[in-house]
């Protein structure tokens, strides 16, 4: 009895195992079919592609702010090189225009017009020896417009019974015209100073910064300004430096009010104060002649080395 029960239990166990095995096999078959179907469906779908990144719109280059042309780094027609180095020496005043004057103790006069002419005539040959062409606005004790002509066309001339033999504006225009006619590359206007205050002393240099070639005017003005003090110190006189300035002087400025402008860079040099005792005592010496003329020579040579005509 017991043996039969054991056999039935064993048969049931074997049958259960068989059923379990059959179910397991069925599940495996179904899984394989599902996987195959899934692969087929995947095979029918297009392969995924990476979406292209949006192309950013082109960026416009940053706008360059407009530049305001400076007074002159450009080379203008007036100073275009022609292979010649020509300087126009303008000894200020002359004739009835005595310029600044100082009365000496003996009743004679120290006159600006005499100093400027003497220094210009001493300077010219030294420059010519260096290959620089020299033009003068005057070479004698006369005004630049001795005929009292209406040079600037404003209808004005000096009165026939007046002290001056030329209207001042016509005289200055005549100086400009001489430099322009010579196609000069540089204008050097030579002067001396004076003031009611007798304690004012020293030298100063002026140029015009409103011209297209003002950078070159500044170059020469700086050169002569830097040389005057040391040169006079070597001559035994510690002159006072009044600096380098800008001003619309007639011979340097642009055309306006009937003025026909100069066509070249330039500067006005005020050597010393004739109204000052020490300046006046030195300016008439041989040492002053050498110091001042030497400073002019060195500055002009330096200018043409950097800016050949």
C-alpha positions as CSV (number, residue, x, y, z in Angstrom):
1,X,0.0,0.0,0.0
2,X,2.7,2.3,1.0
3,X,4.7,1.4,-2.1
4,X,1.8,2.3,-4.4
5,X,1.3,5.7,-2.8
6,X,5.0,6.4,-3.2
7,X,4.8,5.4,-6.9
8,X,1.8,7.7,-7.4
9,X,3.5,10.6,-5.8
10,X,6.6,10.0,-7.9
11,X,4.5,9.8,-11.1
12,X,2.7,13.1,-10.1
13,X,6.1,14.7,-9.5
14,X,7.5,13.5,-12.8
15,X,4.3,14.7,-14.6
16,X,4.6,18.1,-12.9
17,X,8.2,18.4,-13.9
18,X,7.3,17.6,-17.5
19,X,4.5,20.2,-17.5
20,X,6.9,22.7,-16.0
21,X,9.5,21.9,-18.6
22,X,6.9,22.2,-21.4
23,X,5.8,25.6,-20.1
24,X,9.3,26.8,-19.8
25,X,10.0,25.8,-23.4
26,X,6.9,27.5,-24.6
27,X,7.9,30.7,-22.8
28,X,11.3,30.6,-24.4
29,X,9.8,30.1,-27.9
30,X,7.4,33.0,-27.4
31,X,10.2,35.2,-26.2
32,X,12.3,34.3,-29.3
33,X,9.3,35.1,-31.6
34,X,8.7,38.5,-29.8
35,X,12.3,39.4,-30.1
36,X,12.4,38.5,-33.8
37,X,9.2,40.5,-34.4
38,X,10.8,43.4,-32.6
39,X,13.9,43.2,-34.7
40,X,11.8,43.2,-37.8
41,X,9.9,46.3,-36.7
42,X,13.1,48.0,-35.8
43,X,14.5,47.1,-39.2
44,X,11.6,48.9,-40.9
45,X,12.2,52.1,-39.0
46,X,14.7,54.6,-40.4
47,X,17.9,54.7,-38.5
48,X,17.9,57.7,-36.1
49,X,20.1,60.5,-37.2
50,X,21.5,63.3,-35.0
51,X,19.6,66.5,-35.6
52,X,21.9,69.2,-37.0
53,X,22.6,72.0,-34.6
54,X,21.0,75.3,-35.8
55,X,23.5,77.5,-37.6
56,X,23.7,80.8,-35.9
57,X,23.0,83.8,-38.2
58,X,26.2,85.5,-39.4
59,X,27.4,88.2,-37.1
60,X,28.2,91.5,-38.7
61,X,31.7,92.7,-38.0
62,X,31.8,95.5,-35.4
63,X,31.4,98.9,-37.0
64,X,34.7,100.8,-37.0
65,X,34.0,104.3,-35.6
66,X,34.8,107.0,-38.1
67,X,38.1,108.7,-37.5
68,X,38.5,112.4,-37.6
69,X,41.5,113.3,-39.8
70,X,44.2,115.0,-37.8
71,X,45.8,118.2,-38.8
72,X,48.3,116.6,-40.8
73,X,49.8,113.1,-40.8
74,X,48.9,113.1,-44.5
75,X,51.3,114.4,-47.1
76,X,49.7,117.4,-48.8
77,X,50.4,118.9,-52.2
78,X,52.1,121.8,-50.5
79,X,54.8,119.7,-49.0
80,X,55.1,117.0,-51.6
81,X,58.8,116.2,-52.1
82,X,60.6,117.6,-55.1
83,X,64.2,116.7,-54.3
84,X,65.1,120.2,-53.1
85,X,65.5,121.4,-49.6
86,X,64.5,125.1,-49.6
87,X,64.1,127.2,-46.6
88,X,62.6,130.7,-46.6
89,X,64.3,132.9,-44.0
90,X,62.1,135.8,-42.9
91,X,63.9,138.4,-40.9
92,X,61.1,140.3,-39.2
93,X,60.3,144.0,-39.8
94,X,62.7,146.3,-41.8
95,X,62.7,149.8,-43.2
96,X,60.4,152.1,-41.3
97,X,59.1,149.1,-39.4
98,X,61.7,148.9,-36.7
99,X,60.0,146.2,-34.7
100,X,60.8,146.1,-31.0
101,X,63.3,148.8,-29.9
102,X,65.4,149.6,-26.9
103,X,67.0,153.0,-26.3
104,X,70.5,152.7,-25.0
105,X,72.1,155.1,-22.4
106,X,74.0,156.9,-25.2
107,X,70.7,157.6,-27.0
108,X,71.2,155.0,-29.8
109,X,68.7,152.2,-30.3
110,X,68.8,148.5,-30.2
111,X,66.3,147.5,-33.0
112,X,64.7,144.2,-33.7
113,X,64.9,144.8,-37.4
114,X,68.7,145.0,-37.3
115,X,69.1,141.8,-35.2
116,X,66.8,139.7,-37.3
117,X,68.5,140.8,-40.6
118,X,72.1,140.3,-39.2
119,X,71.2,136.8,-37.9
120,X,69.4,135.8,-41.1
121,X,72.4,136.9,-43.3
122,X,74.8,135.0,-41.1
123,X,72.6,131.9,-41.1
124,X,72.0,131.7,-44.9
125,X,75.6,130.8,-46.0
126,X,75.9,128.2,-43.3
127,X,72.8,126.4,-44.6
128,X,74.0,126.7,-48.2
129,X,77.2,125.0,-47.3
130,X,75.1,122.1,-46.1
131,X,73.3,121.9,-49.5
132,X,70.1,123.7,-48.4
133,X,68.7,126.3,-50.7
134,X,68.0,129.7,-49.0
135,X,65.5,132.3,-49.9
136,X,65.2,135.6,-48.0
137,X,62.1,137.8,-47.6
138,X,64.5,140.7,-47.4
139,X,68.3,141.2,-47.5
140,X,68.5,144.9,-46.7
141,X,67.0,147.4,-44.3
142,X,63.7,147.7,-46.2
143,X,60.2,146.4,-45.7
144,X,59.1,143.4,-47.7
145,X,56.7,145.6,-49.7
146,X,58.8,148.8,-50.2
147,X,56.5,149.9,-53.1
148,X,53.5,150.2,-50.8
149,X,51.5,148.0,-53.2
150,X,48.1,146.5,-52.3
151,X,49.5,143.0,-52.2
152,X,46.6,141.3,-50.5
153,X,43.9,143.0,-52.6
154,X,42.0,144.5,-49.7
155,X,42.1,148.0,-51.2
156,X,44.3,149.3,-48.4
157,X,47.8,150.7,-48.5
158,X,49.9,152.8,-46.1
159,X,49.0,156.5,-46.2
160,X,51.6,158.5,-48.1
161,X,52.3,160.8,-45.2
162,X,52.4,158.1,-42.6
163,X,55.4,156.6,-40.7
164,X,55.2,153.2,-42.4
165,X,56.0,152.8,-46.1
166,X,53.7,149.7,-46.4
167,X,50.4,148.6,-44.9
168,X,51.3,145.9,-42.4
169,X,49.0,143.3,-43.9
170,X,50.5,143.9,-47.4
171,X,54.0,143.6,-45.9
172,X,53.2,140.3,-44.3
173,X,51.5,139.0,-47.4
174,X,54.6,140.0,-49.5
175,X,56.7,137.8,-47.2
176,X,54.3,134.8,-47.7
177,X,54.3,135.4,-51.4
178,X,58.1,135.3,-51.6
179,X,58.2,132.0,-49.8
180,X,55.4,130.5,-51.9
181,X,57.0,131.7,-55.2
182,X,60.2,129.9,-54.2
183,X,58.4,126.7,-53.5
184,X,60.0,126.7,-50.1
185,X,59.7,123.7,-47.9
186,X,60.1,125.5,-44.6
187,X,59.4,129.1,-43.4
188,X,61.5,130.4,-40.5
189,X,60.3,133.8,-39.3
190,X,62.9,135.4,-37.0
191,X,62.0,137.9,-34.3
192,X,62.9,139.3,-30.9
193,X,60.5,140.3,-28.1
194,X,59.8,143.2,-25.8
195,X,57.4,144.0,-23.0
196,X,56.5,146.8,-20.6
197,X,57.5,144.5,-17.8
198,X,61.3,144.7,-18.0
199,X,61.7,141.6,-15.9
200,X,60.3,139.4,-18.6
201,X,63.1,137.6,-20.3
202,X,63.9,134.5,-22.5
203,X,62.9,132.9,-25.7
204,X,59.7,131.3,-27.1
205,X,58.6,129.5,-30.3
206,X,55.2,129.6,-32.0
207,X,53.5,127.5,-34.7
208,X,50.0,127.1,-36.1
209,X,48.2,123.9,-35.4
210,X,45.3,124.5,-37.9
211,X,47.2,123.6,-41.0
212,X,47.2,120.3,-42.8
213,X,51.0,120.2,-42.3
214,X,50.9,121.3,-38.7
215,X,52.8,118.1,-37.6
216,X,55.8,119.3,-39.6
217,X,55.5,122.8,-38.3
218,X,55.6,121.3,-34.8
219,X,58.6,119.2,-35.7
220,X,60.6,122.2,-36.7
221,X,59.3,124.4,-33.8
222,X,60.2,121.6,-31.3
223,X,63.7,121.3,-32.9
224,X,64.5,125.0,-32.6
225,X,62.9,125.3,-29.2
226,X,65.0,122.4,-27.8
227,X,68.2,123.9,-29.2
228,X,68.0,127.5,-28.2
229,X,68.4,127.2,-24.5
230,X,71.4,124.8,-24.5
231,X,73.1,126.7,-27.2
232,X,72.8,130.0,-25.4
233,X,73.9,128.3,-22.2
234,X,77.1,127.1,-24.0
235,X,77.6,130.7,-25.0
236,X,77.6,131.7,-21.3
237,X,74.0,132.9,-21.0
238,X,71.3,130.9,-19.1
239,X,68.3,132.1,-21.1
240,X,64.8,131.7,-19.7
241,X,62.6,129.2,-21.6
242,X,59.1,130.5,-22.2
243,X,58.0,127.4,-24.0
244,X,56.4,126.3,-27.3
245,X,53.0,127.7,-28.2
246,X,50.4,127.8,-30.9
247,X,48.9,131.0,-32.4
248,X,47.3,132.2,-35.7
249,X,50.0,134.5,-36.7
250,X,49.6,136.1,-40.2
251,X,52.5,134.4,-41.9
252,X,51.7,130.9,-40.5
253,X,47.9,130.8,-40.5
254,X,45.4,129.5,-43.1
255,X,43.8,131.8,-45.6
256,X,41.1,134.0,-44.2
257,X,40.1,137.6,-44.3
258,X,41.8,138.1,-47.7
259,X,45.0,136.4,-46.6
260,X,46.7,134.0,-49.0
261,X,48.3,131.4,-46.8
262,X,51.8,130.1,-46.8
263,X,52.1,126.7,-48.5
264,X,54.7,125.2,-46.3
265,X,55.4,124.3,-42.6
266,X,56.9,127.0,-40.5
267,X,57.4,128.7,-37.1
268,X,58.0,132.1,-35.5
269,X,61.0,132.3,-33.2
270,X,61.1,135.1,-30.6
271,X,64.8,135.0,-29.6
272,X,65.1,137.2,-26.4
273,X,63.5,140.2,-24.8
274,X,65.1,143.5,-25.8
275,X,63.3,145.2,-22.9
276,X,65.2,143.1,-20.4
277,X,68.6,144.3,-19.3
278,X,70.3,140.9,-19.2
279,X,68.7,139.6,-22.5
280,X,69.6,142.9,-24.3
281,X,73.2,142.8,-23.0
282,X,73.7,139.3,-24.3
283,X,72.0,139.5,-27.6
284,X,74.5,142.0,-29.1
285,X,77.5,139.8,-28.3
286,X,79.4,137.5,-30.6
287,X,78.6,134.6,-28.3
288,X,74.9,135.3,-28.9
289,X,75.3,135.5,-32.6
290,X,77.0,132.1,-32.6
291,X,74.6,130.5,-30.2
292,X,71.4,131.7,-31.8
293,X,72.5,131.2,-35.4
294,X,73.9,127.8,-34.5
295,X,70.6,126.8,-33.0
296,X,68.8,127.8,-36.2
297,X,71.3,125.9,-38.3
298,X,71.0,122.7,-36.3
299,X,67.3,122.8,-36.2
300,X,66.9,123.4,-39.9
301,X,69.4,120.7,-40.8
302,X,67.6,118.3,-38.4
303,X,64.2,119.1,-39.9
304,X,65.3,118.4,-43.5
305,X,67.0,115.2,-42.4
306,X,63.6,114.0,-41.2
307,X,61.5,115.7,-43.9
308,X,63.5,116.1,-47.0
309,X,62.1,118.4,-49.6
